[in-house]
Amino acid sequence: MTRWTNEDELTAFLAAHTSGIIFKHSTRCPISAAALQELEAFEREEPRAAAFLVLVIESRPLSDAISGKLGIPHASPQALLVRDGAVAWHANHWEISKEALSKAWRGHAAAVNDA
């Protein structure tokens, strides 16, 4: 998992038209801590999936930029599967599980293979 700290990283990612999961995490929230554990479990299962960590308290301008550029209202925790510069799937709070992330990623991989 790569930690992002500024908007330039988001801009470069979106301009590259690649795919990955952006995870917005609050270091003060137990629900967010549980969701982070789910993301880490997902990463062990899908090591080729790119994941990007945004600490929302520490990097508020970046968190706001993600919401603005991707058109998804802010939540924390929040997982956003981005494909070709647009959100293909997202989940908030207790919706974030290893199983949900895996299902979204597998659906994404199938869509890429069909394209």
N, C-alpha and C positions, 0 to 999 in steps of 0.2 A: 504494500500500500504506500502510495506517495502522498506526502502531506503538501497541500497547497497553502500558500500564505498571501498571495496577491492576485489581482485581477489579470495580470499578464499571463499567468499560467492557464487560467480559464480561457482567455482569448486565443492563445496558441493551440490549446486542445480543440476548441470549436473550429478554428480555421483549418486544422489538419483533417477534419471530417473523419475522425477515427471513432472508436467506440470505447466506452468505459462506464464505470459506476462512480458517481460522485456521492460521497457520504458526508452529510452535514451533522456534526457531532457537538453536543454540549458536554463539557467536562464537569458540569454541575448536576447532571440529570441521571438518575438511576435507570430510567427507561432507555436513555441514550447509551449508557454503558452496556446494557443488555443487548441492544441492537448492534453495537460495535462487536460484541462477542459473536453474534450471528454472522456478521460480515466476515470476521476473521475465519470462522468455520467454513463459510462459502469459499473464501480464498484458498483454503487448504484443499478443497474439493475441485476448484477451478483455477489452478495457478496461472493460467494464461489470461485470465480476465484482468483487465486494468482497473484498479480501484484508486480513488483519490479522496483523501481525508481533508475536510475543512472544519477547523475548530471555530464554531460560530461566535463564541464570546471573544476569543482572541483575534479573529479575522472577520469582524462584522462587515466591513465594506465588501469583502469578497463574497460573503454569504448573501448580502443584498444584491450584488451583481449577478450571482447565479440565478436568483429569483427573477430579476429583471430581464436578463438575456434569454432565459429559458421559458419564461412565462408561467412558472409554477409558484404559487404562494409559498412563502417561507414556513417551514416546520422544522422542528428538531426533536428527535432525530429524523432524518429524511434521507432516503436513498433514491437516486435518479439514474436510470440507465439511459445514457445518451448515445445515439447512433446518428452519424452524419450531421452533427450539429443540432439535433433536436431530441427532445425527451421521448423515448419509446415506451417507458414504463416508470412509475414512481410509487413509493410507499412511505408512510409516516408511522412513527411511534411503534406500537406493537404489531403492525402489519409487516415489519421488517424481520424476516426470519431466513435462515439458511435455505429452507425449502422454497420460499417465495423468490429469493434472489436466484437460486438455481433454475427455477422454472422460467423466470424472466430471461435469464442469460441463455438458456437452451432455446427458447423461442427466438431470441435475437440471433443466435448462431444459425438457426434454421432459416431465418429470413435472409441472412447474409449469403448463405449457401444457395438459396433459391434465386437470388438477384443476378 
